[in-house]
């Protein structure tokens, strides 16, 4: 029951996001996360299939075009992850602020005394 106000705030927030001009919905965040994961998967697969060890397994060797491909995919993944973090912060800022304000008011409820109005 204590989480009910936060859940209600989140439902209202998600509903307001649906009608916003720039929609940063949970679906968009999920799609961006999936894209970043797929790019990371391709980076790992390229390294798995093309990385070779030379000089008695002391030095790694990757062909130049694969190294460039991994660099470009790494930049794409870093950019998409940065956007994901920024969108998440923008999306959850109002919810975190409301929750923090609710906790602050609840914890200070008994400490505040009203001054008489003369």
N, C-alpha and C positions, 0 to 999 in steps of 0.2 A: 504493500500500500504506500510505502514511502516513495517509491519510484513512479507513482502514478502522475504527479505533476510534471516530471521530466518527460515522461512518455507523451503526455498531452501536448506539451510544448513542442516536442519533436514532430508529432503528427501535424500540428498547425504550421510549423516551419516548412515541412515537406510540401504541404498544400500550397503555401505561399510561393514556394520555389517553382511550382508548376506554372504559375501565371506571371513570373518575373520576365523582364525583358531579356536578360542574359541568364539562361537556365543552367545552373550548376546543380543538377539533380543527382541523387545517389546512383541512378542508372549511368549517367555520364561518368561519374567517378569510377564505377565498376568497369566500364568499358576502357577507360584510360589505364586503369590498373592492369587489366588483361593484356592490353597492347604492350605495356612495359614488360610484363612477364614473358610475352612471346618474343620480344626483341632480345631479352636476356637468355631465353632458350636458344635462339639462333647463335648468339655469341658463344654460349657453352658448346653447342654442337660443332661450330667451326673450329674451336680449340680442340675438341675431342678428336675430330677426324683429321685435322691438318697439322697439329703440333707434332713435331718429331724431335727426338733427342739425338745429338751428335757428340762426337768427341767422348766416347765411352759414357754416354748418358749424363754428361756434365753440363752441356749447354743446350738450351731449347732453340729450335729452328722452326720458323713459320714462314711460308712463302710470302713475298711482298704484297701481292694482291689480297691475300687473306688477312694480313696484318692491317692493311688499309681498310678493308671491309669491317674488321672488328673495331677499329678506331671509330669509323663512321657510325656503326650500330651502337657503340658505347656512348657517343655524343647524343644520338637520338634517344637512347634510353635515359640518359641523365637529364635531358631537356624535358622528356615526358614525365619523369618522376618529379622534377621540380615543379612543373605545372600541376601535377596531382597534389603535391603538398600545399601549394598555394591555394588551389581550389578547395581543398579540404579545410584549410584554415578559414577561408572566407565563408564556407558553408556552415561550419560549426561554431563560428565566433558568437553568434547571437545565442545559441543554445548554452554554451559554456558560461556566458555572461549571466543569463537568466538563472541558471543553476547555482552559480556562485553567489548571486544576489539573494536567492532564496535561502541558501545555507547561512549566509551572513545575517540575514534578518532573523532566522530561527535561533541562531546561537546568541544573538544579542537582544533577544526579546525581553528577557527578565532583567537585564542590566540597565536598560534605559528607564529613567524616571521622568515623568512629565512635570514641568515647572508650573506652578499655579499662575494663571493668567489674571493679572490685577488690572 
